[in-house]
Structures are given as C-alpha cells and as structure tokens.
Amino acid sequence: MQKPTVLVSVLFLCAVVSLAQETRGSILGRVIDSSGAVIPGVAVRATNTATNVTVSAQSNAEGNYNIPYLLPGVYTLKAELAGFKTFVRENIQVRIDDRIAIDIPMEVGQVSERVTVTAETPLLESATASMGQVIDQRRIADLPIAHGNPFLLMQLSAGVVYTQNPGLDRPFELTHIVGYSMDGVRANRNEITMDGVPDSAVKRGTTDVIAGGTPPSDIVQEFKVQTMTFDAAVGHTQGGVTSITLKSGGNELHGTAYYGLLNPALNANLFFANKAGQAKGDFTYNRWGGTATGPVFLPKLYHGKDHTFFTYAYEGIHESRAMGAAYGSGTMTVPTAAEREGDFSALLKLGAQYQIYDPFTRKPAAGGRFQEQPVAGNIIPPSRISPIARKILEYWALPNAPGTADGINNLIRVNDPEVITYRNHIARVDHAFSERHRMFGRVNTFQRFSYSSDWFRSPATGGDSLWPQKALSLDDVFHFGPATFMNVRYGFYNLGIAQGPLTGRGFDLTTLGFPKSYADRIDPSVRAFPAISISGYAGSTDNWFRDTMGNMSLEAHLTQPRPALRRRRAPLPHQSLRVEQQLDRGLQLRHHLYPRSDGQLNLGADRTGPGQHAVRNCHGRRRGPLRQLRRAVHRLVVVRAG
C-alpha cells in the first residue's frame, strides 16, 4: 500500500494573466477626464442585461477600476461621479475567461446628463497574453454535433488534434471524448473544468485524464480551450485547459426540447458480417432531452426576478449498436468440434508447422537443446485430456464461419449488440444577495447501464456495466470594498463503475469438476465462470470490476489593489505611462480519489497434462489517495504606453 502523497507548491509569478481555471470574465480599465488626468472615486457598475444583476466597483487613486467574476453575457457599463456626466456604454459582450479593457472618459456636467457610447466589444484582449479558442454559444447551437457532445468542437482550436477512437464519441464515453492532444502533448493529459471546478478523474490503471461528465450542448453557454500561457494558479495539466461554463438563467423563461431517432432501415451491414453471409442487425438509436432557464418563481411565496435564477437540463440516450462498428470486435477463433476431442489432424495436412509435440517425451539432446516426440497423427489421446477441460469447452461456441484454411476467424459476431441506456441531469441556481454578494450552486448526475459481448451464448462470456456519477459545486463572491473581492468555491465529483458477468454470476465451479472444498473458499458474491485465456483462441472473460474515482477541491481567491509602483521616469510629451496593479492571492486544496481493483480471479492451465491446473489470484494494488495542496500567490502588473 502506498502512503498518501502530499504535494505542496508555492508559485510566485509576475506579469501573469487570469485567475485559475476561471470561467467568468472581467471588465477593467482607467477613468480619465477630457485632459487625460485620472479620476479617483468614480462608482463603476456593470449590469447583466439578461438578469439585471449589477456588480459595482470604484476607481482607485490611479484611476483604475476592475470588476471581476462576471458571468458570460451582455453587460451595460455605467460610471457616475458628482460634477461629471453619467457615462454609459452598452452591449459589452463578456465571454468565458475574458479580461476586457475599457477606458472611461468622463465629461464635466451634471450627473443627470448622460453620455452613451455604443461600440463593439474589443476583439483583442489587451489585458491578457492568454492563448486559446472560445467556442461560443452560436457555434455550439448551429454546428452539427454528434450525440450532442460539445467536446467534439474542441477540434476547432488551433494545435488540438483528436487521437482516440473516433467511433467512441458518445457523451458517456468519458475517455475518448476528451482524447485530444494539445500542442504536441499526448492525449488525455489536459485539465477539464466546469463552472470553474475540476470536472475530471484519472482512468483506472493509467494516468489518463477522463471527463467527469458531459453537459448537454443546449445548456452550455460557451467553453474555452486554452493551450498555453497559463496563470500561476493553473496546474494539474501537462497540456491545455478546457473550461466549460453553463447557462445561468435570466429574467425571461427559455427552454428547448429535442428528440432524435436513427432508423435501423438506413443502416448498412458490416463488411465481415456480409462476408460471413450474416444479415445486418436490428439496431436502434434514440436521443431525447430538454432544457429550461428562467427566474425562480414559487407562487405566493417568492419571485426571483433580478435575484434568483435556475437552469435545468435532462438528456437520455437508448442505443443498441454493433460491437464490430463501435469497437472493431466480434471476429474470433474457437476450437472446432474435432479439436475439442483432441483431433488436430486437419491442420497437419496444411504443413509440418502445425505438428503437435508431446511435452512428456522431452529429453536432453546434443548442444544443450531438448527433443520432444510428435503426437501421432496430430491426435491427442482421450486419456490425456483433462475432464475439467472437457466440461469447460462445453461452454465455448462452435464456429459459425469457415474462417481461414487453418480455422482462424471462424466465429463471426460483429453484429452482436452493445445495448446502452444513459440518463443525465444537471441543475444550477444563481442568486444575487446584493451588488456586493452573489453565489451559485450546481448539481449534476448521470447513470449509464450497458451489456454486451455474449460471444459464446453461455456464462463464459458477456458482461454488464453500471456507471453512476454525481457532482456538486458551490461558488460564492463577496465584494469587501471598492476593489477587493473574495471568491470561494467548492467542488465534488464521484464516479463509480461496477461491472460483472452477464449470466455467470454465482456459477457453481463443482459442475466443471472442481472440488467443493475449493469452490466454497470463494466468496459467493464474486463467484462466476472462471476467466480462461487460450493462446490464439477466444477465451472466457473475467468481468468482475469495481472502481470509484473522483476528486474534491476547495479554492479561495482574494483580489485587491496593490500599492502603486513608483515611476522611474517621466512620460514623454506624446506618451502617458500607465501602471495598473492588482494583487491576486489564491489557495487551492484538491483531494484525488484514485481507482483500485477489489481483486479478480483468473483461472487457466499453465501446463498440459492430466489433472495439472494452476489457479492464480490477482489482487489489485491499493493506492493511497494523492493529496495535493497548491498555493498560488501572484500579482498582475500591466504597463502600457499610449
């Protein structure tokens, strides 16, 4: 058993970009008068046009203001100070992880007078050096996406290449849907977040990062694929970061509903099924779901307009599809009826390379070698075949196709179905207590159940799989002063995987000839047909598998102004030297729950000979949880001449 590992890192970074794994944006800039002089003490407010929620800030002694933690959406910026006209700028589009620099020119006049500016959001983010691609809501809604899986749009980003199985692109295939290589780093090495908290786990027996879940595309506001130039607090990745933000609701009720059906009549038969003369399978595909967003309304109790908003999405998929199409499996080799009785004489007619030798006739030969006698006629005597082996072979399927001359690929089951049922729920509630305090919470859960691979039509093959998932996130933002913000967030994610035999549960090993004393020593809850691997032939499978994986995270970020830096030179006549300073302190604790195996039984014959069998018990390793404590202390200093 490995000891828990604690990783502590303290990172100091100058000239960094944005907050760690942040899915919200910021509006920042400087307030000046008509002469270019800075104006401190100006009240600056950003109002979300969909929710009417306002976030306020105040310009400091240097005239700088910063409004962080803005949900993606359209905002109106307003600035007021006695003795100046009210400044208003409309239609400011804040996207995921944006840092939009907007200077505010104030004109002398009455507060009741307004100066309204209508301009497009700057296309160039001059406040950050981050490199990434924002996949906006219009692309998510308009572009065709297989199975409603938004991760497929990651391919629109430069430097991102998909390297996993392209046939496994459904939202519940968590390894493959995020199997992207970013900037040359191998696939499944990238961080994934949803609403700012981790949405990933580590795949069993590997170091591959898998998705924690897939939100239906209709509930995704937008997401960003960031490939380089990270903030000091961004970690847990060898490659890039994919940050997803969900819709947060508004004062108006909106919703979507959809249903998709794949008509089996439109399916083509698989190549190997055609070759074996097998008809195409009767496969189905149904996908349905819906979303709703709006204000929370409880008749006669509460109306959440301008304060409380909800988001909910549901998606279901029921599908059966060919194993040969999904996984390229279903072409196997099994012993013929004659070979089950020890008769391999047909192979000997193809060449001497198929001659079987008797291991019990082995004796030393010249040159340090050994010599064995061939089995007469390539027919193993019945007395040399174990009665247990005979019983086991009764559970093997017989060939259903000729295969090659030597009998390879003589069992074709490519049209055997994998049947999957998938249910996905996501709910989120946002609440604004005041201009200084707001929070949101999200819960999501999905369940996947499937069964497949009953190649032999017996307890020797076939399995089912249940994947229950649940996740939770909470986020709180409080505004302490003119430019001081505190953000605290918590995330929890858990995925369980339970697999077992399809029809072989509780199998009685004594029916194969094993002694009762041995069978009784096996826990009844894990008894099953033994897993047997035969070189060159399809074998029985061990489907017992239990895993739990996930993580918990707690983060706190404090954003506040930093005392001004002293200017070392005066600006030139045609220049003004701007020094914007902000200190961001962050602390993150993340607990990873790594998967482990609960043990498996693998039964096979290590040697040929009557009554000689080997039983091997393989127990999975238990890994202590990896605890990572990460403290990121950093500051932002942007110097621009203009």
C-alpha positions in Angstrom: 0.0 0.0 0.0 1.4 3.4 -1.0 1.5 6.2 1.5 -0.6 9.3 0.8 1.4 11.8 -1.1 1.2 15.4 -0.2 2.3 17.8 -2.9 2.9 21.4 -1.8 3.9 24.1 -4.2 4.1 27.8 -3.8 4.2 29.8 -7.1 5.2 33.4 -7.4 4.6 35.0 -10.9 4.8 38.5 -12.3 3.0 39.6 -15.5 0.5 36.7 -15.3 -2.8 36.6 -16.9 -6.1 35.5 -15.4 -7.5 33.7 -12.4 -7.1 29.9 -12.0 -9.5 27.8 -14.1 -11.8 30.8 -14.2 -14.9 30.6 -16.3 -16.0 34.1 -15.7 -14.8 37.4 -17.2 -13.7 40.8 -16.0 -14.1 44.4 -17.2 -11.2 46.7 -16.2 -9.7 50.0 -17.3 -9.0 53.6 -16.3 -11.3 56.6 -15.6 -10.0 59.9 -17.1 -11.2 63.4 -17.8 -11.0 65.4 -21.0 -7.4 66.4 -20.3 -6.3 62.8 -19.7 -6.0 63.2 -15.9 -7.1 60.2 -13.8 -10.2 60.5 -11.7 -10.4 58.5 -8.5 -13.5 57.6 -6.5 -15.8 57.0 -9.6 -18.6 54.5 -9.0 -18.5 52.0 -11.9 -21.2 49.4 -12.3 -21.6 46.5 -14.7 -25.2 45.3 -15.2 -26.1 41.9 -16.9 -28.9 42.7 -19.4 -30.4 39.2 -19.0 -30.6 39.1 -15.2 -30.4 42.8 -14.3 -27.8 41.8 -11.7 -25.3 44.6 -11.0 -21.7 44.4 -9.9 -20.1 47.5 -8.7 -16.5 48.8 -8.2 -14.7 52.1 -7.6 -11.7 53.7 -9.3 -8.7 53.9 -7.1 -6.1 56.7 -6.7 -4.6 55.8 -10.0 -8.0 56.0 -11.7 -8.0 52.2 -12.3 -11.1 50.0 -11.8 -11.6 46.3 -12.0 -14.9 44.3 -12.0 -14.1 40.6 -11.8 -16.2 37.4 -11.7 -18.7 38.4 -14.4 -20.8 35.6 -15.8 -20.6 35.4 -19.6 -23.2 37.5 -21.2 -24.0 41.1 -22.4 -23.4 43.9 -20.0 -24.0 47.7 -19.7 -21.2 49.7 -18.1 -22.1 52.8 -16.1 -19.9 55.3 -14.3 -21.0 58.2 -12.0 -19.3 60.9 -10.0 -20.7 64.3 -8.8 -19.6 67.1 -11.2 -19.4 64.8 -14.2 -22.0 63.5 -16.7 -23.0 59.9 -16.3 -21.1 57.6 -18.7 -22.9 54.6 -20.2 -21.6 52.0 -22.6 -24.0 49.3 -23.8 -23.7 45.9 -25.4 -20.4 44.8 -23.9 -20.1 41.0 -24.6 -18.2 39.3 -21.9 -17.1 35.8 -22.8 -15.5 33.0 -20.8 -12.2 34.0 -19.1 -12.3 37.4 -20.8 -10.4 40.4 -19.4 -11.8 43.3 -21.4 -10.0 46.7 -21.0 -12.4 49.6 -21.4 -11.3 53.2 -20.5 -14.0 55.6 -19.3 -13.7 59.2 -20.5 -15.7 61.5 -18.2 -17.1 64.9 -19.2 -17.8 67.8 -16.9 -21.5 68.3 -16.3 -24.5 67.2 -14.2 -24.9 63.6 -13.1 -28.4 63.7 -14.6 -26.8 64.2 -18.0 -25.7 61.0 -19.8 -23.0 60.2 -22.3 -24.0 56.9 -24.0 -21.4 55.1 -26.0 -22.3 52.3 -28.5 -19.3 50.3 -29.6 -18.4 46.7 -30.2 -16.5 44.7 -27.6 -12.8 44.8 -28.3 -11.7 41.8 -30.3 -8.2 41.8 -28.9 -7.8 41.2 -25.3 -5.1 43.7 -24.4 -5.2 42.8 -20.7 -4.1 39.2 -21.1 -1.5 37.2 -23.0 -3.5 34.0 -22.8 -3.8 31.9 -26.0 -6.9 29.9 -26.5 -10.1 29.5 -28.5 -13.5 30.4 -27.3 -16.3 28.1 -28.6 -19.3 30.4 -28.3 -22.9 29.7 -27.9 -23.7 30.3 -31.6 -21.2 27.6 -32.8 -22.5 25.2 -30.2 -26.1 25.7 -31.3 -25.6 25.9 -35.1 -22.8 23.4 -35.9 -23.8 19.7 -36.2 -22.6 17.8 -33.1 -22.8 14.0 -33.0 -24.9 12.9 -29.9 -25.0 16.5 -28.6 -21.4 16.1 -27.4 -19.9 19.6 -27.1 -16.4 18.3 -26.6 -16.3 17.5 -30.3 -16.0 21.2 -31.0 -12.6 21.3 -29.3 -11.2 20.4 -32.7 -11.9 24.0 -33.8 -9.0 25.1 -31.7 -5.5 25.5 -33.2 -3.0 22.9 -32.0 -5.7 20.5 -30.9 -5.7 17.0 -32.5 -8.0 14.1 -31.7 -6.1 10.8 -31.3 -8.6 8.4 -29.7 -11.2 6.0 -31.3 -13.4 8.2 -33.5 -16.2 5.7 -33.2 -16.5 6.3 -29.4 -17.8 9.8 -29.4 -21.0 9.5 -27.3 -21.3 11.7 -24.2 -20.9 8.8 -21.8 -17.6 7.5 -23.3 -15.5 9.6 -20.9 -12.0 8.7 -22.0 -12.4 9.1 -25.7 -14.5 12.3 -25.9 -11.6 14.3 -24.4 -8.8 12.3 -26.2 -7.2 15.4 -27.7 -3.5 16.2 -28.0 -2.8 19.8 -27.3 0.4 21.4 -28.7 2.1 18.1 -29.0 1.3 16.8 -25.5 -0.2 13.3 -25.7 -3.9 12.9 -25.4 -5.8 12.7 -22.1 -3.3 14.9 -20.3 -5.4 18.0 -20.1 -7.3 19.7 -17.3 -11.1 20.0 -17.6 -13.2 22.3 -15.5 -17.0 23.1 -15.4 -18.0 26.3 -13.8 -14.5 26.7 -12.5 -14.2 23.4 -10.6 -12.5 20.2 -11.7 -14.6 18.0 -14.0 -12.2 15.1 -14.5 -10.8 11.9 -13.0 -8.0 9.5 -13.6 -8.7 6.4 -15.6 -8.2 3.1 -13.8 -4.7 1.6 -14.2 -3.4 4.6 -16.1 -2.5 8.3 -15.8 -5.1 9.3 -18.4 -7.4 12.1 -17.5 -11.0 11.4 -18.4 -14.0 13.7 -18.4 -16.1 13.8 -15.3 -19.3 14.2 -17.3 -20.7 15.8 -20.5 -23.3 18.6 -20.2 -26.0 18.6 -23.0 -25.0 21.1 -25.6 -28.1 23.1 -25.2 -27.1 24.0 -21.6 -23.6 25.1 -22.4 -23.1 28.9 -22.5 -19.6 28.6 -24.1 -16.3 27.0 -23.4 -12.7 27.9 -23.9 -9.7 25.7 -25.0 -6.6 27.3 -23.5 -3.4 25.8 -24.9 -0.6 27.9 -23.4 0.5 30.9 -21.3 -1.3 29.8 -18.1 -1.9 31.7 -14.9 0.4 30.8 -12.0 -2.5 29.0 -10.3 -3.4 26.8 -13.2 -2.0 23.3 -12.7 -2.9 19.6 -12.9 -2.1 19.5 -16.6 0.7 18.6 -18.9 -1.1 20.1 -21.9 -4.0 22.5 -22.0 -7.1 23.5 -20.1 -10.7 23.2 -21.3 -13.1 25.4 -19.3 -16.8 25.0 -19.6 -19.4 27.4 -18.3 -23.1 26.6 -18.2 -26.0 28.9 -18.8 -27.1 30.8 -15.6 -30.7 31.7 -16.4 -32.3 35.1 -16.6 -35.5 37.1 -16.0 -37.1 35.6 -19.0 -38.2 31.9 -19.3 -36.4 30.0 -22.1 -36.4 26.3 -23.0 -35.6 23.7 -25.6 -36.7 20.2 -26.4 -35.5 17.7 -28.9 -35.8 14.1 -30.0 -33.6 12.1 -32.4 -34.2 8.7 -33.9 -31.9 6.6 -36.1 -34.0 4.4 -38.4 -32.4 0.9 -38.5 -33.5 0.6 -42.1 -30.9 3.2 -43.0 -28.1 1.1 -41.5 -25.6 -0.7 -43.8 -24.4 -4.2 -42.9 -20.8 -4.6 -41.6 -18.1 -5.9 -44.0 -17.3 -9.1 -42.0 -21.0 -9.8 -41.5 -21.6 -9.7 -45.2 -18.6 -11.8 -45.8 -19.9 -14.5 -43.4 -23.3 -14.3 -45.0 -24.9 -12.8 -41.9 -27.8 -10.4 -42.1 -27.5 -6.9 -40.6 -28.6 -6.5 -37.0 -31.7 -4.6 -35.9 -30.1 -1.7 -34.1 -31.8 1.4 -32.7 -30.8 4.8 -31.5 -33.0 7.2 -29.6 -31.8 10.5 -28.0 -34.1 13.0 -26.3 -33.9 15.8 -23.8 -34.7 19.4 -22.9 -33.5 22.5 -21.0 -35.2 25.3 -19.1 -33.8 28.6 -17.7 -35.5 31.5 -16.0 -36.3 33.2 -12.7 -37.1 31.1 -9.7 -40.9 31.5 -9.0 -42.8 30.0 -6.1 -46.5 31.0 -6.3 -47.5 33.2 -3.3 -44.1 32.6 -1.8 -41.2 34.0 -3.8 -40.4 35.7 -7.1 -36.8 35.6 -8.0 -36.8 38.3 -10.7 -33.5 40.2 -10.7 -32.2 38.0 -7.9 -32.6 34.2 -8.2 -32.4 32.1 -11.4 -32.5 28.5 -12.3 -31.1 26.3 -15.1 -32.0 22.6 -15.7 -31.2 20.1 -18.4 -32.0 16.5 -19.0 -30.8 14.1 -21.7 -31.5 10.5 -22.3 -30.0 8.0 -24.8 -31.1 4.5 -25.6 -29.0 2.7 -28.2 -28.0 -0.7 -29.4 -25.3 -0.9 -32.0 -22.9 -3.4 -33.4 -19.8 -4.3 -31.4 -17.9 -4.5 -34.7 -18.8 -0.9 -35.5 -18.1 0.5 -32.1 -15.0 -1.4 -31.0 -13.9 -3.4 -34.1 -14.6 -6.6 -32.1 -16.6 -9.7 -32.8 -14.2 -11.6 -35.0 -12.7 -14.6 -33.1 -11.2 -18.0 -33.3 -12.7 -21.0 -31.4 -11.8 -24.8 -31.5 -13.7 -26.9 -33.9 -15.8 -29.9 -32.8 -12.9 -32.2 -33.7 -10.3 -30.0 -32.0 -12.3 -30.2 -28.8 -11.8 -34.0 -28.9 -8.0 -33.5 -29.4 -8.1 -34.1 -33.2 -5.8 -31.6 -34.9 -5.1 -33.8 -37.9 -6.7 -31.4 -40.4 -4.1 -28.8 -39.6 -1.3 -31.3 -40.2 -2.4 -31.5 -43.8 -1.5 -27.8 -44.3 2.1 -28.2 -43.3 4.6 -29.6 -40.8 4.5 -26.3 -38.9 1.2 -27.4 -37.3 2.7 -30.6 -35.8 1.9 -31.0 -32.1 4.7 -32.4 -29.8 4.2 -34.3 -26.6 5.8 -32.3 -23.7 6.0 -35.5 -21.6 8.5 -37.0 -24.0 11.0 -34.2 -23.6 14.6 -35.3 -23.2 18.1 -33.7 -23.5 19.6 -33.5 -26.9 23.1 -32.5 -28.3 24.2 -28.9 -28.0 22.3 -28.2 -24.8 18.9 -28.5 -26.5 15.8 -30.6 -25.9 13.9 -33.0 -28.0 10.2 -34.0 -28.0 8.3 -36.7 -29.9 5.5 -35.7 -32.2 1.9 -36.7 -31.3 0.9 -39.4 -33.7 -1.4 -38.1 -36.4 -1.8 -34.8 -34.5 -4.5 -36.5 -32.4 -4.2 -36.1 -28.6 -5.3 -39.4 -26.9 -8.5 -39.0 -24.9 -6.8 -40.2 -21.8 -4.5 -37.1 -22.0 -7.4 -34.6 -21.9 -8.5 -33.3 -18.5 -12.1 -34.0 -17.7 -12.3 -30.4 -16.3 -11.1 -29.1 -19.7 -13.8 -31.1 -21.5 -16.5 -29.6 -19.3 -15.1 -26.1 -19.7 -15.1 -26.4 -23.5 -18.8 -27.3 -23.4 -19.4 -23.5 -22.7 -17.4 -22.5 -25.8 -19.3 -21.6 -29.0 -18.7 -23.7 -32.1 -17.6 -22.0 -35.3 -20.2 -20.3 -37.4 -18.0 -19.4 -40.4 -15.2 -21.3 -42.3 -12.5 -18.8 -41.4 -9.1 -19.2 -43.0 -7.6 -22.5 -44.1 -6.2 -23.1 -40.6 -9.5 -22.2 -38.9 -8.6 -18.6 -37.8 -11.5 -16.1 -37.5 -14.1 -18.9 -37.6 -16.5 -17.2 -35.2 -18.2 -14.0 -36.5 -20.2 -12.0 -34.0 -19.6 -8.4 -35.3 -23.3 -7.7 -35.3 -23.7 -8.7 -31.7 -25.2 -5.6 -30.0 -23.9 -3.4 -27.2 -27.1 -2.1 -25.5 -26.8 1.2 -23.6 -29.2 3.3 -21.5 -28.0 6.7 -20.4 -29.7 9.4 -18.3 -28.1 12.8 -17.5 -29.4 15.5 -15.2 -27.9 19.0 -14.5 -29.4 21.7 -12.3 -28.0 25.1 -11.3 -29.3 28.0 -9.2 -27.8 31.5 -9.2 -28.7 34.1 -6.5 -27.6 37.7 -6.1 -28.0 38.9 -2.5 -26.9 42.4 -3.4 -24.4 44.2 -5.6 -21.7 43.0 -3.2 -22.6 39.4 -2.7 -23.7 36.6 -5.1 -23.4 32.9 -5.3 -24.4 29.8 -7.3 -24.7 26.1 -6.8 -24.8 23.2 -9.3 -25.6 19.5 -9.0 -25.3 17.0 -11.8 -25.6 13.3 -12.1 -25.7 10.7 -14.8 -26.2 6.9 -14.9 -25.0 4.6 -17.7 -26.0 1.0 -17.9 -24.9 -1.4 -20.7 -24.5 -5.0 -21.5 -22.6 -6.8 -24.4 -20.0 -9.4 -25.5 -22.0 -12.6 -25.0 -19.9 -14.2 -27.7 -20.4 -17.8 -26.6 -24.1 -17.5 -25.6 -23.1 -19.0 -22.3 -21.9 -18.0 -18.8 -18.4 -18.0 -20.1 -18.8 -14.6 -21.8 -20.8 -11.4 -21.6 -21.0 -8.7 -19.1 -22.9 -5.7 -17.8 -21.7 -2.4 -16.6 -23.3 0.3 -14.4 -21.7 3.8 -14.1 -23.4 6.1 -11.5 -21.9 9.6 -11.3 -22.7 12.6 -9.1 -21.1 16.0 -8.8 -21.6 19.2 -6.8 -20.2 22.7 -7.0 -20.7 25.9 -4.9 -19.3 29.3 -5.6 -19.5 32.5 -3.5 -18.3 36.0 -4.4 -18.2 38.8 -1.9 -17.2 42.5 -2.5 -15.4 43.8 0.6 -14.5 47.3 -0.7 -14.0 49.5 -3.7 -11.7 47.0 -5.4 -11.4 44.0 -3.0 -13.2 40.7 -4.0 -13.2 37.3 -2.3 -14.2 34.2 -4.3 -14.6 30.8 -2.5 -15.6 27.7 -4.4 -16.0 24.0 -3.6 -16.3 21.1 -6.0 -17.1 17.4 -5.5 -17.1 14.7 -8.1 -17.5 10.9 -7.9 -17.8 8.2 -10.5 -18.4 4.6 -9.7 -18.0 1.7 -12.1 -19.5 -1.7 -11.3 -19.1 -4.5 -13.9 -20.0 -8.1 -13.6 -20.8 -11.3 -15.6 -24.0 -11.1 -17.7 -25.2 -14.6 -16.9 -22.3 -16.2 -15.0 -23.0 -14.7 -11.5 -23.0 -17.4 -8.8 -21.6 -20.1 -11.2 -21.1 -23.4 -9.5 -17.5 -24.5 -10.1 -18.2 -28.0 -9.0 -20.2 -28.6 -12.2 -16.8 -28.2 -14.0 -15.2 -30.8 -11.8 -13.5 -28.6 -9.2 -13.6 -29.9 -5.7 -16.3 -28.4 -3.4 -13.7 -27.5 -0.8 -12.1 -25.2 -3.4 -15.4 -23.7 -4.6 -16.6 -23.0 -1.0 -13.5 -20.9 -0.4 -14.6 -18.3 -3.0 -16.9 -15.5 -1.7 -20.4 -16.3 -3.0 -20.8 -12.6 -4.0 -18.0 -12.9 -6.7 -18.5 -16.5 -7.9 -18.5 -16.7 -11.6 -17.4 -18.8 -14.6 -13.5 -18.8 -14.5 -11.6 -16.5 -16.8 -9.5 -18.6 -19.1 -7.1 -17.3 -21.7 -6.0 -19.7 -24.5 -3.3 -18.5 -26.8 -4.6 -18.0 -30.3 -8.2 -18.6 -29.3 -11.0 -16.6 -27.8 -11.3 -17.1 -24.1 -13.8 -16.6 -21.3 -13.8 -13.2 -19.6 -13.5 -12.0 -16.1 -15.9 -9.1 -15.8 -15.8 -8.5 -12.1 -14.7 -5.0 -11.6 -15.4 -2.3 -9.0 -13.9 1.2 -9.1 -14.5 4.5 -7.5 -12.8 7.6 -8.8 -13.2 11.4 -8.4 -11.9 14.4 -6.5 -12.8 17.2 -4.1 -11.5 20.7 -4.4 -11.6 23.9 -2.3 -10.4 27.2 -3.6 -10.2 30.7 -2.3 -9.1 33.8 -4.2 -8.6 37.3 -2.9 -8.3 40.2 -5.5 -7.3 43.6 -4.2 -5.4 46.7 -5.3 -1.6 46.8 -4.7 0.2 50.0 -3.6 1.3 51.9 -6.7 4.8 51.4 -8.1 7.0 54.4 -8.1 7.6 55.7 -11.6 11.2 55.7 -12.6 10.9 58.2 -15.4 8.6 60.9 -16.6 6.5 60.2 -19.6 7.5 61.7 -22.9 5.3 64.6 -24.2 3.5 62.4 -26.6 3.0 59.5 -24.1 1.3 58.7 -20.9 2.8 56.0 -18.8 0.1 53.7 -17.3 0.8 51.4 -14.4 -2.1 49.1 -13.5 -1.6 47.0 -10.4 -3.6 44.2 -8.9 -2.7 41.5 -6.3 -4.4 38.1 -6.6 -3.8 35.6 -3.8 -5.1 32.1 -4.2 -5.2 28.9 -2.3 -6.4 25.5 -3.6 -6.7 22.1 -1.9 -7.5 19.2 -4.1 -8.1 15.6 -3.0 -7.9 12.9 -5.7 -9.5 9.5 -5.2 -7.5 7.2 -7.3 -9.1 3.9 -8.6 -8.1 0.5 -7.3 -9.2 -3.0 -8.1 -11.1 -5.1 -5.5 -9.4 -8.3 -6.8 -10.1 -10.7 -9.5 -9.8 -14.5 -10.0 -8.1 -15.7 -13.2 -8.1 -19.5 -13.8 -6.1 -21.0 -16.5 -3.9 -24.0 -17.4 -0.2 -23.2 -17.3 0.9 -26.7 -18.4 -0.7 -29.5 -20.4 -1.2 -32.9 -18.8 -3.8 -34.8 -16.9 -5.1 -33.2 -13.7 -2.5 -30.4 -13.7 -4.1 -26.9 -13.4 -2.9 -23.6 -12.0 -5.1 -21.2 -10.0 -3.9 -17.6 -9.9 -5.4 -15.0 -7.6 -4.6 -11.5 -8.7 -5.3 -8.7 -6.3 -5.3 -5.1 -7.4 -3.0 -2.7 -5.7 -4.4 -0.2 -3.2 -3.2 3.3 -3.7 -3.3 5.8 -1.0 -5.1 9.0 -2.1 -2.9 11.6 -3.5 -3.5 14.9 -1.7 -2.3 18.0 -3.4 -2.1 21.3 -1.7 -1.4 24.1 -4.1 -0.9 27.7 -3.1 -0.6 30.3 -5.8 0.4 33.7 -4.8 0.7 36.0 -7.8 0.4 39.6 -8.9 -0.7 41.3 -12.1 1.3 44.2 -13.4 0.5 45.6 -16.8 2.4 48.5 -18.2 1.2 50.1 -21.4 2.2 53.2 -23.2 -0.4 55.2 -25.1 
